Amino acid sequence: MPLPPSLILLHEDSDDYSLECTEPVTLDAFNATDFINEYGRKLNKEQLDEEFPYTI
């Protein structure tokens, strides 16, 4: 899913990411709950482990 131009995904640490605005935005203009409900998906632990394998 491509991000809108007003958002950027930052890789902060080995496994930490944050979704941030590239310009000031009002809560009415960007509703994070609506964004997650539209583009997000729920994974249980097994699905997460299968799709994003992680080893220490």
N, CA, C and O atoms as a Maestro MAE file, in Angstrom:
{
 s_m_m2io_version
 :::
 2.0.0
}

f_m_ct {
 s_m_title
 :::
 protein
 m_atom[224] {
  # First column is atom index #
  i_m_mmod_type
  r_m_x_coord
  r_m_y_coord
  r_m_z_coord
  i_m_residue_number
  s_m_chain_name
  s_m_pdb_residue_name
  s_m_pdb_atom_name
  i_m_atomic_number
  :::
  1 25 0.828 -1.165 0.000 1 A "MET " " N  " 7
  2 3 0.000 0.000 0.000 1 A "MET " " CA " 6
  3 2 0.883 1.243 0.000 1 A "MET " " C  " 6
  4 15 1.675 1.425 0.925 1 A "MET " " O  " 8
  5 25 0.773 2.080 -0.985 2 A "PRO " " N  " 7
  6 3 1.557 3.315 -0.991 2 A "PRO " " CA " 6
  7 2 1.027 4.291 0.050 2 A "PRO " " C  " 6
  8 15 -0.179 4.408 0.265 2 A "PRO " " O  " 8
  9 25 1.954 4.983 0.686 3 A "LEU " " N  " 7
  10 3 1.567 5.997 1.670 3 A "LEU " " CA " 6
  11 2 1.201 7.292 0.967 3 A "LEU " " C  " 6
  12 15 1.786 7.626 -0.063 3 A "LEU " " O  " 8
  13 25 0.231 8.029 1.516 4 A "PRO " " N  " 7
  14 3 -0.048 9.347 0.947 4 A "PRO " " CA " 6
  15 2 1.162 10.256 1.132 4 A "PRO " " C  " 6
  16 15 1.956 10.024 2.043 4 A "PRO " " O  " 8
  17 25 1.330 11.277 0.304 5 A "PRO " " N  " 7
  18 3 2.511 12.136 0.380 5 A "PRO " " CA " 6
  19 2 2.676 12.841 1.725 5 A "PRO " " C  " 6
  20 15 3.779 13.272 2.063 5 A "PRO " " O  " 8
  21 25 1.602 12.963 2.489 6 A "SER " " N  " 7
  22 3 1.695 13.655 3.774 6 A "SER " " CA " 6
  23 2 2.154 12.744 4.904 6 A "SER " " C  " 6
  24 15 2.243 13.187 6.049 6 A "SER " " O  " 8
  25 25 2.451 11.463 4.605 7 A "LEU " " N  " 7
  26 3 2.915 10.522 5.623 7 A "LEU " " CA " 6
  27 2 4.243 9.913 5.216 7 A "LEU " " C  " 6
  28 15 4.548 9.758 4.033 7 A "LEU " " O  " 8
  29 25 5.031 9.571 6.241 8 A "ILE " " N  " 7
  30 3 6.313 8.911 6.002 8 A "ILE " " CA " 6
  31 2 6.485 7.816 7.052 8 A "ILE " " C  " 6
  32 15 6.097 7.994 8.206 8 A "ILE " " O  " 8
  33 25 7.060 6.699 6.658 9 A "LEU " " N  " 7
  34 3 7.343 5.608 7.574 9 A "LEU " " CA " 6
  35 2 8.818 5.683 7.938 9 A "LEU " " C  " 6
  36 15 9.683 5.577 7.069 9 A "LEU " " O  " 8
  37 25 9.106 5.867 9.225 10 A "LEU " " N  " 7
  38 3 10.486 5.993 9.692 10 A "LEU " " CA " 6
  39 2 10.935 4.699 10.356 10 A "LEU " " C  " 6
  40 15 10.211 4.133 11.176 10 A "LEU " " O  " 8
  41 25 12.124 4.232 10.004 11 A "HIS " " N  " 7
  42 3 12.734 3.068 10.644 11 A "HIS " " CA " 6
  43 2 13.624 3.605 11.750 11 A "HIS " " C  " 6
  44 15 14.702 4.138 11.487 11 A "HIS " " O  " 8
  45 25 13.168 3.464 12.989 12 A "GLU " " N  " 7
  46 3 13.846 4.096 14.118 12 A "GLU " " CA " 6
  47 2 14.907 3.214 14.759 12 A "GLU " " C  " 6
  48 15 15.911 3.721 15.258 12 A "GLU " " O  " 8
  49 25 14.700 1.909 14.752 13 A "ASP " " N  " 7
  50 3 15.614 0.985 15.408 13 A "ASP " " CA " 6
  51 2 15.496 -0.348 14.678 13 A "ASP " " C  " 6
  52 15 14.818 -0.430 13.653 13 A "ASP " " O  " 8
  53 25 16.133 -1.374 15.180 14 A "SER " " N  " 7
  54 3 16.151 -2.648 14.460 14 A "SER " " CA " 6
  55 2 14.758 -3.165 14.117 14 A "SER " " C  " 6
  56 15 14.558 -3.723 13.038 14 A "SER " " O  " 8
  57 25 13.803 -2.988 15.010 15 A "ASP " " N  " 7
  58 3 12.445 -3.467 14.729 15 A "ASP " " CA " 6
  59 2 11.378 -2.441 15.104 15 A "ASP " " C  " 6
  60 15 10.221 -2.803 15.318 15 A "ASP " " O  " 8
  61 25 11.756 -1.171 15.184 16 A "ASP " " N  " 7
  62 3 10.818 -0.102 15.535 16 A "ASP " " CA " 6
  63 2 10.586 0.818 14.345 16 A "ASP " " C  " 6
  64 15 11.528 1.307 13.722 16 A "ASP " " O  " 8
  65 25 9.331 1.038 14.049 17 A "TYR " " N  " 7
  66 3 8.934 1.930 12.963 17 A "TYR " " CA " 6
  67 2 7.892 2.902 13.493 17 A "TYR " " C  " 6
  68 15 7.161 2.583 14.431 17 A "TYR " " O  " 8
  69 25 7.822 4.075 12.902 18 A "SER " " N  " 7
  70 3 6.746 5.003 13.243 18 A "SER " " CA " 6
  71 2 6.218 5.651 11.975 18 A "SER " " C  " 6
  72 15 6.968 5.941 11.043 18 A "SER " " O  " 8
  73 25 4.918 5.870 11.964 19 A "LEU " " N  " 7
  74 3 4.242 6.535 10.864 19 A "LEU " " CA " 6
  75 2 4.060 7.989 11.276 19 A "LEU " " C  " 6
  76 15 3.382 8.273 12.263 19 A "LEU " " O  " 8
  77 25 4.659 8.912 10.529 20 A "GLU " " N  " 7
  78 3 4.652 10.321 10.918 20 A "GLU " " CA " 6
  79 2 4.193 11.206 9.769 20 A "GLU " " C  " 6
  80 15 4.313 10.852 8.596 20 A "GLU " " O  " 8
  81 25 3.668 12.357 10.136 21 A "CYS " " N  " 7
  82 3 3.237 13.354 9.147 21 A "CYS " " CA " 6
  83 2 4.448 14.139 8.660 21 A "CYS " " C  " 6
  84 15 5.361 14.429 9.433 21 A "CYS " " O  " 8
  85 25 4.451 14.480 7.385 22 A "THR " " N  " 7
  86 3 5.542 15.277 6.820 22 A "THR " " CA " 6
  87 2 5.233 16.768 6.866 22 A "THR " " C  " 6
  88 15 6.092 17.598 6.570 22 A "THR " " O  " 8
  89 25 4.011 17.097 7.236 23 A "GLU " " N  " 7
  90 3 3.589 18.494 7.357 23 A "GLU " " CA " 6
  91 2 2.494 18.553 8.415 23 A "GLU " " C  " 6
  92 15 1.843 17.542 8.679 23 A "GLU " " O  " 8
  93 25 2.278 19.711 9.024 24 A "PRO " " N  " 7
  94 3 1.221 19.811 10.037 24 A "PRO " " CA " 6
  95 2 -0.135 19.394 9.453 24 A "PRO " " C  " 6
  96 15 -0.460 19.710 8.309 24 A "PRO " " O  " 8
  97 25 -0.899 18.692 10.255 25 A "VAL " " N  " 7
  98 3 -2.207 18.216 9.806 25 A "VAL " " CA " 6
  99 2 -3.173 18.259 10.995 25 A "VAL " " C  " 6
  100 15 -2.780 17.995 12.131 25 A "VAL " " O  " 8
  101 25 -4.419 18.589 10.727 26 A "THR " " N  " 7
  102 3 -5.421 18.608 11.792 26 A "THR " " CA " 6
  103 2 -5.974 17.205 12.003 26 A "THR " " C  " 6
  104 15 -5.872 16.347 11.127 26 A "THR " " O  " 8
  105 25 -6.557 16.984 13.168 27 A "LEU " " N  " 7
  106 3 -7.159 15.681 13.439 27 A "LEU " " CA " 6
  107 2 -8.311 15.392 12.487 27 A "LEU " " C  " 6
  108 15 -8.540 14.240 12.118 27 A "LEU " " O  " 8
  109 25 -9.035 16.429 12.091 28 A "ASP " " N  " 7
  110 3 -10.134 16.227 11.141 28 A "ASP " " CA " 6
  111 2 -9.619 15.792 9.769 28 A "ASP " " C  " 6
  112 15 -10.269 15.002 9.083 28 A "ASP " " O  " 8
  113 25 -8.464 16.301 9.371 29 A "ALA " " N  " 7
  114 3 -7.906 15.970 8.056 29 A "ALA " " CA " 6
  115 2 -7.300 14.567 8.033 29 A "ALA " " C  " 6
  116 15 -7.336 13.889 7.007 29 A "ALA " " O  " 8
  117 25 -6.749 14.138 9.155 30 A "PHE " " N  " 7
  118 3 -6.155 12.796 9.218 30 A "PHE " " CA " 6
  119 2 -6.621 12.108 10.483 30 A "PHE " " C  " 6
  120 15 -6.245 12.500 11.588 30 A "PHE " " O  " 8
  121 25 -7.426 11.101 10.325 31 A "ASN " " N  " 7
  122 3 -7.938 10.328 11.443 31 A "ASN " " CA " 6
  123 2 -7.216 8.985 11.435 31 A "ASN " " C  " 6
  124 15 -7.469 8.145 10.570 31 A "ASN " " O  " 8
  125 25 -6.315 8.782 12.400 32 A "ALA " " N  " 7
  126 3 -5.499 7.563 12.436 32 A "ALA " " CA " 6
  127 2 -6.366 6.311 12.555 32 A "ALA " " C  " 6
  128 15 -6.045 5.278 11.968 32 A "ALA " " O  " 8
  129 25 -7.452 6.395 13.305 33 A "THR " " N  " 7
  130 3 -8.334 5.239 13.446 33 A "THR " " CA " 6
  131 2 -8.937 4.857 12.104 33 A "THR " " C  " 6
  132 15 -8.970 3.677 11.754 33 A "THR " " O  " 8
  133 25 -9.412 5.837 11.353 34 A "ASP " " N  " 7
  134 3 -9.961 5.548 10.025 34 A "ASP " " CA " 6
  135 2 -8.893 4.958 9.109 34 A "ASP " " C  " 6
  136 15 -9.173 4.030 8.350 34 A "ASP " " O  " 8
  137 25 -7.665 5.490 9.172 35 A "PHE " " N  " 7
  138 3 -6.565 4.997 8.343 35 A "PHE " " CA " 6
  139 2 -6.277 3.525 8.660 35 A "PHE " " C  " 6
  140 15 -6.141 2.702 7.755 35 A "PHE " " O  " 8
  141 25 -6.188 3.209 9.945 36 A "ILE " " N  " 7
  142 3 -5.901 1.825 10.351 36 A "ILE " " CA " 6
  143 2 -7.050 0.903 9.966 36 A "ILE " " C  " 6
  144 15 -6.825 -0.209 9.488 36 A "ILE " " O  " 8
  145 25 -8.281 1.361 10.174 37 A "ASN " " N  " 7
  146 3 -9.430 0.528 9.812 37 A "ASN " " CA " 6
  147 2 -9.488 0.261 8.311 37 A "ASN " " C  " 6
  148 15 -9.919 -0.812 7.889 37 A "ASN " " O  " 8
  149 25 -9.062 1.218 7.512 38 A "GLU " " N  " 7
  150 3 -9.103 1.038 6.059 38 A "GLU " " CA " 6
  151 2 -7.938 0.204 5.535 38 A "GLU " " C  " 6
  152 15 -8.132 -0.649 4.668 38 A "GLU " " O  " 8
  153 25 -6.738 0.438 6.046 39 A "TYR " " N  " 7
  154 3 -5.539 -0.190 5.476 39 A "TYR " " CA " 6
  155 2 -4.894 -1.256 6.360 39 A "TYR " " C  " 6
  156 15 -4.097 -2.059 5.875 39 A "TYR " " O  " 8
  157 25 -5.225 -1.272 7.635 40 A "GLY " " N  " 7
  158 3 -4.603 -2.224 8.553 40 A "GLY " " CA " 6
  159 2 -5.244 -3.598 8.463 40 A "GLY " " C  " 6
  160 15 -6.286 -3.772 7.832 40 A "GLY " " O  " 8
  161 25 -4.623 -4.552 9.089 41 A "ARG " " N  " 7
  162 3 -5.208 -5.889 9.185 41 A "ARG " " CA " 6
  163 2 -4.750 -6.521 10.481 41 A "ARG " " C  " 6
  164 15 -3.674 -6.209 10.993 41 A "ARG " " O  " 8
  165 25 -5.567 -7.404 11.004 42 A "LYS " " N  " 7
  166 3 -5.262 -8.073 12.264 42 A "LYS " " CA " 6
  167 2 -4.580 -9.402 11.971 42 A "LYS " " C  " 6
  168 15 -5.002 -10.156 11.094 42 A "LYS " " O  " 8
  169 25 -3.520 -9.674 12.721 43 A "LEU " " N  " 7
  170 3 -2.825 -10.954 12.630 43 A "LEU " " CA " 6
  171 2 -2.729 -11.538 14.029 43 A "LEU " " C  " 6
  172 15 -2.445 -10.818 14.986 43 A "LEU " " O  " 8
  173 25 -2.965 -12.845 14.154 44 A "ASN " " N  " 7
  174 3 -2.690 -13.469 15.443 44 A "ASN " " CA " 6
  175 2 -1.186 -13.762 15.506 44 A "ASN " " C  " 6
  176 15 -0.466 -13.535 14.534 44 A "ASN " " O  " 8
  177 25 -0.717 -14.264 16.644 45 A "LYS " " N  " 7
  178 3 0.723 -14.472 16.823 45 A "LYS " " CA " 6
  179 2 1.297 -15.404 15.757 45 A "LYS " " C  " 6
  180 15 2.377 -15.146 15.225 45 A "LYS " " O  " 8
  181 25 0.589 -16.476 15.447 46 A "GLU " " N  " 7
  182 3 1.089 -17.432 14.458 46 A "GLU " " CA " 6
  183 2 1.192 -16.795 13.071 46 A "GLU " " C  " 6
  184 15 2.176 -17.003 12.361 46 A "GLU " " O  " 8
  185 25 0.188 -16.028 12.693 47 A "GLN " " N  " 7
  186 3 0.221 -15.346 11.396 47 A "GLN " " CA " 6
  187 2 1.361 -14.328 11.353 47 A "GLN " " C  " 6
  188 15 2.066 -14.217 10.349 47 A "GLN " " O  " 8
  189 25 1.535 -13.591 12.445 48 A "LEU " " N  " 7
  190 3 2.607 -12.600 12.512 48 A "LEU " " CA " 6
  191 2 3.970 -13.276 12.394 48 A "LEU " " C  " 6
  192 15 4.830 -12.828 11.635 48 A "LEU " " O  " 8
  193 25 4.162 -14.365 13.155 49 A "ASP " " N  " 7
  194 3 5.436 -15.093 13.103 49 A "ASP " " CA " 6
  195 2 5.711 -15.650 11.708 49 A "ASP " " C  " 6
  196 15 6.852 -15.640 11.245 49 A "ASP " " O  " 8
  197 25 4.666 -16.132 11.042 50 A "GLU " " N  " 7
  198 3 4.843 -16.701 9.707 50 A "GLU " " CA " 6
  199 2 5.173 -15.619 8.673 50 A "GLU " " C  " 6
  200 15 6.038 -15.807 7.818 50 A "GLU " " O  " 8
  201 25 4.478 -14.499 8.764 51 A "GLU " " N  " 7
  202 3 4.672 -13.445 7.768 51 A "GLU " " CA " 6
  203 2 5.934 -12.617 8.023 51 A "GLU " " C  " 6
  204 15 6.579 -12.149 7.085 51 A "GLU " " O  " 8
  205 25 6.276 -12.442 9.301 52 A "PHE " " N  " 7
  206 3 7.431 -11.618 9.666 52 A "PHE " " CA " 6
  207 2 8.325 -12.405 10.618 52 A "PHE " " C  " 6
  208 15 8.352 -12.115 11.814 52 A "PHE " " O  " 8
  209 25 9.063 -13.404 10.107 53 A "PRO " " N  " 7
  210 3 9.915 -14.222 10.979 53 A "PRO " " CA " 6
  211 2 10.959 -13.358 11.690 53 A "PRO " " C  " 6
  212 15 11.538 -12.441 11.106 53 A "PRO " " O  " 8
  213 25 11.176 -13.671 12.937 54 A "TYR " " N  " 7
  214 3 12.114 -12.884 13.743 54 A "TYR " " CA " 6
  215 2 12.932 -13.829 14.599 54 A "TYR " " C  " 6
  216 15 12.385 -14.703 15.272 54 A "TYR " " O  " 8
  217 25 14.236 -13.652 14.572 55 A "THR " " N  " 7
  218 3 15.111 -14.438 15.436 55 A "THR " " CA " 6
  219 2 16.049 -13.500 16.169 55 A "THR " " C  " 6
  220 15 16.419 -12.437 15.670 55 A "THR " " O  " 8
  221 25 16.418 -13.919 17.352 56 A "ILE " " N  " 7
  222 3 17.353 -13.116 18.162 56 A "ILE " " CA " 6
  223 2 18.748 -13.662 17.997 56 A "ILE " " C  " 6
  224 15 19.691 -13.137 18.590 56 A "ILE " " O  " 8
  :::
 }
 m_bond[223] {
  # First column is bond index #
  i_m_from
  i_m_to
  i_m_order
  :::
  1 1 2 1
  2 2 3 1
  3 3 4 2
  4 3 5 1
  5 5 6 1
  6 6 7 1
  7 7 8 2
  8 7 9 1
  9 9 10 1
  10 10 11 1
  11 11 12 2
  12 11 13 1
  13 13 14 1
  14 14 15 1
  15 15 16 2
  16 15 17 1
  17 17 18 1
  18 18 19 1
  19 19 20 2
  20 19 21 1
  21 21 22 1
  22 22 23 1
  23 23 24 2
  24 23 25 1
  25 25 26 1
  26 26 27 1
  27 27 28 2
  28 27 29 1
  29 29 30 1
  30 30 31 1
  31 31 32 2
  32 31 33 1
  33 33 34 1
  34 34 35 1
  35 35 36 2
  36 35 37 1
  37 37 38 1
  38 38 39 1
  39 39 40 2
  40 39 41 1
  41 41 42 1
  42 42 43 1
  43 43 44 2
  44 43 45 1
  45 45 46 1
  46 46 47 1
  47 47 48 2
  48 47 49 1
  49 49 50 1
  50 50 51 1
  51 51 52 2
  52 51 53 1
  53 53 54 1
  54 54 55 1
  55 55 56 2
  56 55 57 1
  57 57 58 1
  58 58 59 1
  59 59 60 2
  60 59 61 1
  61 61 62 1
  62 62 63 1
  63 63 64 2
  64 63 65 1
  65 65 66 1
  66 66 67 1
  67 67 68 2
  68 67 69 1
  69 69 70 1
  70 70 71 1
  71 71 72 2
  72 71 73 1
  73 73 74 1
  74 74 75 1
  75 75 76 2
  76 75 77 1
  77 77 78 1
  78 78 79 1
  79 79 80 2
  80 79 81 1
  81 81 82 1
  82 82 83 1
  83 83 84 2
  84 83 85 1
  85 85 86 1
  86 86 87 1
  87 87 88 2
  88 87 89 1
  89 89 90 1
  90 90 91 1
  91 91 92 2
  92 91 93 1
  93 93 94 1
  94 94 95 1
  95 95 96 2
  96 95 97 1
  97 97 98 1
  98 98 99 1
  99 99 100 2
  100 99 101 1
  101 101 102 1
  102 102 103 1
  103 103 104 2
  104 103 105 1
  105 105 106 1
  106 106 107 1
  107 107 108 2
  108 107 109 1
  109 109 110 1
  110 110 111 1
  111 111 112 2
  112 111 113 1
  113 113 114 1
  114 114 115 1
  115 115 116 2
  116 115 117 1
  117 117 118 1
  118 118 119 1
  119 119 120 2
  120 119 121 1
  121 121 122 1
  122 122 123 1
  123 123 124 2
  124 123 125 1
  125 125 126 1
  126 126 127 1
  127 127 128 2
  128 127 129 1
  129 129 130 1
  130 130 131 1
  131 131 132 2
  132 131 133 1
  133 133 134 1
  134 134 135 1
  135 135 136 2
  136 135 137 1
  137 137 138 1
  138 138 139 1
  139 139 140 2
  140 139 141 1
  141 141 142 1
  142 142 143 1
  143 143 144 2
  144 143 145 1
  145 145 146 1
  146 146 147 1
  147 147 148 2
  148 147 149 1
  149 149 150 1
  150 150 151 1
  151 151 152 2
  152 151 153 1
  153 153 154 1
  154 154 155 1
  155 155 156 2
  156 155 157 1
  157 157 158 1
  158 158 159 1
  159 159 160 2
  160 159 161 1
  161 161 162 1
  162 162 163 1
  163 163 164 2
  164 163 165 1
  165 165 166 1
  166 166 167 1
  167 167 168 2
  168 167 169 1
  169 169 170 1
  170 170 171 1
  171 171 172 2
  172 171 173 1
  173 173 174 1
  174 174 175 1
  175 175 176 2
  176 175 177 1
  177 177 178 1
  178 178 179 1
  179 179 180 2
  180 179 181 1
  181 181 182 1
  182 182 183 1
  183 183 184 2
  184 183 185 1
  185 185 186 1
  186 186 187 1
  187 187 188 2
  188 187 189 1
  189 189 190 1
  190 190 191 1
  191 191 192 2
  192 191 193 1
  193 193 194 1
  194 194 195 1
  195 195 196 2
  196 195 197 1
  197 197 198 1
  198 198 199 1
  199 199 200 2
  200 199 201 1
  201 201 202 1
  202 202 203 1
  203 203 204 2
  204 203 205 1
  205 205 206 1
  206 206 207 1
  207 207 208 2
  208 207 209 1
  209 209 210 1
  210 210 211 1
  211 211 212 2
  212 211 213 1
  213 213 214 1
  214 214 215 1
  215 215 216 2
  216 215 217 1
  217 217 218 1
  218 218 219 1
  219 219 220 2
  220 219 221 1
  221 221 222 1
  222 222 223 1
  223 223 224 2
  :::
 }
}
